[in-house]
Every structure is written in structure tokens, then in C-alpha cells.
Amino acid sequence: MAVNWLHKLASRGSVPVFPVLGKQGDGALRHLALSPQIELVDSPRHASVLLVAGEIPADRFEPLRRVHDQLPYPFTTLWFRSEPWPHLERVARIDDLDDLPGALVTAHLELMEGCRGSTHRLLPDEPPNPWEGEGDFGQGGEGMMGGVPYGRPMAMNMADDIRDGLTLDSLTFRLGPFFFAFPPGMAAEITLQGDLVQTWQTQFAPYPQSLDDIFFNARERPVPIAEVELARARHHLHRLFHALHLAGLENVSLRTLRLAHGLSTSSTLDGLRRALSRSGFFRLTAGGGVLGPEQARMIGGSAARAAGMADDLRSEDAGYRRLGFSPVCQTAGDTHARWRQLLDEIDQSLHLARLAERDRVHTERTGSVETPRGPWSARRPADASALFDELLPGLEWGDALATVASLDVAGVADQPVGTRPSGESRAVRGGTGNDV
Amino acid sequence: MFSELFLPVLMVIFMLVVGGYAVAVLDRLVASALGTPQAGGIWLAPIARGAWLLIQHANATEAPDWRAWRLAPALYLALAAGGLAVVPWSASLVATDLVTSVVLWGSVEALATVVIFLHGWSANSLLALIGGYRYVALGLSYILISMFVLIGVALPAESLQFTQVVASQEGLWNVIRQPLGLPLFLIVGLGMTFWGPLNLADSTDLAGGTASEISGPPRLVWDMARAAMLVAFSGVAATAFLGGGLGPWLPGPLWMSLKMLAVLSVLLLLGRLLPRLAPERCVTLMWVVLLPLSFIDLVWAGIGALL
């Protein structure tokens, strides 16, 4: 009786969801962030429901199995626009974004009330590699250092400190591809001394990102500049939302997302800019990550303009010139400069959109377009995540993650953001044939 | 026997439970006022969350230091209880009226560093470990500032007993007598309880830091302990600077509750309004700005005591 009462009570709270992002899964994440019943959590240990959003490439299946097994019992999974693995039991697939929050709430409710059993583990509960330690504490039998128990090196002093000479034990580990602070799909092998990044090797590049179809259309034919600029501002606001969450400014990050959600030519950035300045976002938070000229050129777009390069394909379009467009730039080229640049560009985009809507101005140049990710002439903006390998060593952990958030490195996918599938949410039959 | 042993224990347990719940509700109220809608109702949501954590299993990591990992949340809760035990609600209503209660609070701050590191280290997991490192790297700077500021309030009282510190504020509260004291102590409080802008141990960039690997009942205890430590800190701040239970018309415990709620609200509001400081800026702020200010506060208090 008491247990039932406890379970009923537990089902009354918000639903802790750990999102695993596949291709084009980030839209679901933003939709859920605005749903009051859903609490998106950053660690799988803090979740009741594992949401697999978007198609997961086969080379990320193994990490997905490991993340899946990190959720504490009782837990359940839900797949959004992604085909559940056939051997999973009682797994629901949802295709309609509007149905997703409700489906997550129902899954949690059923789990708490005992109508749905917990999902089972996929991997055996044993170390990933055989025990190879020797000595009293498995350290390898060489004094206090060395050894590779369970196939991973122990933290030990293997290299000089690259900052201030205070040498600590180096700790090497792999993170991603579902770590919330990385671009979706990215994984890296990192060596830290204390919280200082000593080496960084990007192992999986992030998934190519899908842009709004207006940028694809702009390459083919003249399109209304108002639409292009609103899509650009929305893309930048989505990135800012993510960075503000990382910085611990939860309220402002949701405000940013709401602004992006209802963005129109009458929207203004003044309130958000004021809130960011007053909070000290540009002065107090983690920064660093200065791009050299070559690195800035490699990424292109707003990151290059934040480093002082006034390259922007919009300058070559007669439509934009009629609206008085000229690129805005920063000079410092660091994380804070990139966020200032982004805010200036959002402001500029909203201003251009207002003028273009009033005068009904269209783009005039086809064959190339300045996307929010950078210039797209002959080739789409390509992945630049390898840049992290040279940019992040020497930064503290917080600065490194702030730098990663401030750089839009994922390449552009060959398809625009998918149109929403029509039809209601549906359940598919799992491997054991249980309907959900 | 009852009044000497059981009553103080009951009083501390009552404060742990009610205080922890009050922090959870207040934080949701602040978030809601700042534009983040809360699911499940502000009053019920903390209880629903507690029930969920009781149902959720405590997970395992690979080869953790089990004893330390399971004990750390309980030890942190015990430290918060120790802090609450020396907070006087009125001249006579105090769980333990030690003559060295200010020193005991100092030891709570110092031991918290050990327990928080233990929590991060014993999980045998990367992000939790970094959280533990960070707290140790910054903890000393909080504690030094806190000690100077608390010595400042002990001087006019000529005592290390919180009830005497309250009595010394009959004529003038320390918040006015030593204007630097309370602002400095509030910043120390955010650091010591790793809350909001100074939450570098359990931060978002570490996916929860020392708490990134815990679930179920241990997480419930850890969350309760963090909230209780915030309440204990608010109690000490209200005692040291806002005259504790002193005030006209209302009974002492009510005045004390109101003052603690005011301090809690300020801390929770700062926690929601400010971004997390970069660790390096945090160290600079503590050692270059706040520590010299705490010296000035101490000299100010000393001169005031001599005059």
C-alpha cells in the first residue's frame, strides 16, 4: 500500500530524460526543453527515460549500448524518428514531434505505476577488458605507477605540464559521442592533467548539420531575404541556447529558445542582450580559445568574422547591397568575441529581415549562399572538428567546453532539415513482439 | 535526559527536513518567477522528486571505493546537521549552545572540503573526479575569507559563542557595524555550498560533477545535504550579521526564520541570475579582491571593538 502510494507520488513530478542525439535529433531536444513536464538531464544516471532522437549511425551503436546500460533501474527507452533495434523489448517509436512530450510522460507514468517493466541491460555486467593489473592494488607491480588494469592506463605522470610547471598525473579517457556538451555525434580522446587539457584527438566528427531549406533554395533561385535572415538568426539563437545552458544560465537559455521559437521580423534582441550583459556572461564565464588567422579561415562564417575577417558572401549580392549590408566584425577571435559576434549578427539579421520585408527584397545572386555555418559556393561548409586537436590543449576543462560550444564546426548535410512526417505517433513491434 | 539529548536531536532533524524542503520550494519559486515554468506544482514537485529517487536504484560504477562513495552524502548531511545544531533560534532555544560554536562552524567548512572531494574521488569516474579536484583547489580560499569575517563578528561579542554574538548585536546589528562582512560572507556561502555562480564541483560542464554518477537514494541524500548546508549557512549568516532572533513584536524563532528565509532567497536568486564563474576568475576574485577585503573587514572590526 505504502509502496503504491510512493510510486503514485513519483509519477507526479517532471520526467527526467537523457537525450541521445542521432542525425537531426537536436530539433527534438529543443522542443522538449520548452516542455515544462520534461526535465532534460546531462547524465544518464539522472534519467528515468532514455530518448534516442534521430537516426544513429552504425558506428555509434556500441557507445549507445554503453549509455543505455548506464541508466539506473527502473528505466525505459523511447525512439524518436529512429528505428529501434529489433532485439529490444517493448520499445516505442514516435515520429510526430508534438506527440513526443506526451509519450515521454506516459512512459514515465507507466514505469512508476508498474504498468511497464524496466528495460533490461544490453551488455554483460563485466569489465570491458580483462584484468591486467599486478601488485597489491592492481597498479601493475611497478611501484605506485603504471599498469593497465582493465585495459586502460592508470593516471600517471607521463608528460610535462604545459601550463605552469606543476606536473600532475595524466589521465587519458574517451568522451562522446553522446556527451551533451559536444556537438551531436562527436567523440574525442582526451588527456587531462588536473583539469587542464593536455592532448585532444577528435575521434568521431560530429554529424553533418541540416540547415533550413531556404539556404538550399537560395542557391537555386532568388528567395526573400527576410526568410533567409530569420532562418539565420534562428540558427544562431539555437547555438546560444546550448551555450547558456552550459554556462549555468538556465532561465536565460530558455528565454533564448523561446525567442528563436517565435522569431519574426518584429522580434528584438535588446532584452536578451541586456540580460546577458547584466549577468556577466561576457566577463565572468569560461573563455579562451583564440583562433589564429588560418584556423579562423578554416571554419569560416561568424567565427572568422569574430577574428576580424570581413568575409561574407552577402556582400556580393545586389539585394543585400540595396539594404545597406556590410559585415560586422570583432577582433579578439576568442570565445567571448564569438558570442558578441553572434549577437551582433542576430541583430543585423533581424534588421535586414525588417527592411527586406518592408521593401520585398529578394536575393539576386544564385549558385552561392552565406549560410549561418559559413560560405557555400562550390562546396558545402565542411567539418572542421579536427581543429579542436590543436586549439584545445592548454585550456582548462571549462574553457575547452566553452570553446567547443562557441565554434560551429559540424559540416553541412546535403539535405535540408527534414519536413515533419505526417501521421500520428505509432508504436512498432519490438523484437519480442510486445505492442506498446 | 530528554531535554538534553533527544530534544536537540529532534530539533536538528526537524530543521534538516523542513529546511531542505523550504530550499527546494524556494528555488522553484525563484525559477518560476524568472520565467522557467515548473511541472507538478511548486509544493508537490520536491516530494514527487524525492519519491522518484527513493524508487530509483542506486547505481554502480566500475570499481568505486564503495564505502567512501556511499558514506560521503551521509557525512555531508551530518556536517550540515552539525552546523544547524549551533544555530541559535532565540537566547534559550538552541540545540547545542557550545562556547566555541563559531569554531565548530569553521570546522564544518573545513571538513566539507574533505567530504566533497571524497564524493568526487570515490566514484572512480572522470567528471566526478574533476569536480572533486576543483572544490579542493578553491575551498581553501573560501575558508580563509570565512574565518576572517567570523573573527570580525566574534570581536565585539568577545566570545566564540553564537548566542553571545547575537547578544552583542542588541544595540546595532553587525550588518551595519561591519558593512563588508555580510556581502563577503554571502559570497563565501555560495562557494562553500557550491551553489549557482560558484558551483564548480557539481557543475553543468561536468554533467553534475561529483554527483554525475549517483542515482537513487544516495542522490536524494546528497541533494538533501546540499539544501541543508545552505540552510545551515543561512542560519549562521543571520546569526552573525542580522541579529539572529532579535527584533520587536515577533518571537525570536520567527524573526530568525524570516531572516534565514531572506538570506536563502538572496542566495537562490544569485544562483539563478549569475552564470558559473570560470575557475581561474574565481581564484583571482577570491585571493586578489575578496581576501584583502576580508582583512579590511577584520581591521575595521578590531578598531570598532577597541573604541
Contacts between the chains, C-beta under 8 A, distances in Angstrom:
chain1	res1	chain2	res2	distance
A	6	B	51	5.1
A	6	B	54	6.3
A	6	B	55	6.5
A	7	B	51	7.6
A	7	B	55	6.4
A	9	B	47	6.4
A	9	B	48	5.6
A	9	B	51	4.0
A	10	B	48	6.1
A	10	B	51	4.0
A	10	B	52	4.0
A	10	B	54	7.6
A	10	B	55	5.2
A	11	B	48	7.7
A	12	B	40	5.2
A	12	B	44	6.1
A	12	B	45	8.0
A	12	B	48	4.3
A	13	B	39	6.9
A	13	B	40	4.9
A	13	B	44	7.9
A	13	B	45	5.7
A	13	B	48	3.2
A	13	B	49	5.0
A	13	B	51	7.6
A	13	B	52	5.8
A	14	B	38	7.8
A	14	B	39	4.0
A	14	B	40	6.1
A	14	B	45	7.1
A	14	B	49	7.9
A	16	B	52	7.7
A	36	B	37	4.1
A	36	B	38	6.8
A	36	B	39	4.7
A	37	B	39	4.5
A	37	B	40	7.8
A	38	B	39	7.9
A	39	B	39	7.7
A	42	B	204	6.3
A	42	B	207	4.1
A	42	B	208	6.3
A	42	B	212	7.8
A	43	B	207	4.3
A	43	B	208	4.9
A	43	B	212	4.7
A	43	B	213	7.3
A	45	B	59	5.8
A	45	B	208	7.8
A	45	B	212	6.7
A	45	B	213	5.5
A	45	B	214	6.5
A	45	B	215	4.6
A	46	B	208	6.5
A	46	B	215	6.7
A	46	B	219	7.6
A	48	B	52	6.9
A	48	B	56	7.2
A	70	B	59	7.4
A	72	B	56	5.3
A	72	B	57	4.7
A	72	B	58	7.2
A	72	B	59	4.2
A	72	B	215	4.0
A	72	B	216	5.9
A	73	B	56	7.4
A	73	B	57	4.4
A	74	B	55	7.1
A	74	B	56	7.3
A	74	B	57	7.5
A	112	B	52	7.2
A	112	B	55	6.9
A	127	B	62	6.5
A	150	B	62	7.2
A	150	B	63	7.9
A	171	B	126	7.1
A	171	B	129	7.8
A	173	B	126	5.2
A	175	B	126	7.8
A	179	B	207	7.5
A	180	B	207	6.6
A	181	B	205	6.3
A	181	B	207	7.7
A	192	B	130	7.4
A	194	B	133	5.8
A	194	B	137	7.9
A	195	B	130	5.1
A	195	B	133	6.1
A	195	B	134	6.5
A	195	B	279	7.3
A	244	B	275	7.8
A	245	B	204	6.6
A	246	B	204	5.8
A	246	B	205	5.9
A	247	B	204	7.7
A	247	B	275	4.3
A	247	B	276	6.0
A	248	B	196	7.3
A	248	B	197	7.3
A	248	B	199	6.9
A	248	B	203	6.7
A	248	B	204	5.4
A	248	B	275	5.3
A	248	B	276	3.9
A	249	B	274	8.0
A	249	B	275	4.8
A	250	B	31	7.5
A	250	B	36	6.4
A	250	B	272	7.3
A	251	B	31	6.8
A	251	B	34	4.3
A	251	B	35	5.6
A	251	B	36	5.3
A	251	B	272	5.9
A	251	B	273	7.9
A	254	B	35	6.9
A	254	B	36	5.7
A	255	B	35	6.1
A	279	B	273	6.1
A	279	B	274	5.8
A	279	B	275	5.6
A	280	B	274	6.3
A	280	B	275	6.4
A	281	B	275	5.3
A	284	B	197	7.1
A	284	B	274	7.2
A	284	B	275	6.0
A	284	B	277	5.1
A	284	B	278	7.0
A	284	B	281	6.0
A	285	B	275	4.8
A	285	B	276	6.7
A	285	B	277	7.2
A	285	B	278	6.0
A	286	B	205	7.5
A	286	B	276	7.9
A	286	B	278	4.1
A	287	B	278	6.7
A	396	B	278	7.5
A	396	B	279	6.2
A	396	B	280	6.6
A	397	B	130	6.0
A	397	B	205	6.8
A	397	B	206	7.6
A	398	B	200	8.0
A	398	B	203	7.8
A	398	B	205	5.3
A	398	B	276	7.8
A	398	B	278	5.6
A	398	B	279	6.1
A	399	B	278	6.6
A	401	B	205	4.9
A	402	B	205	7.8
A	402	B	278	8.0
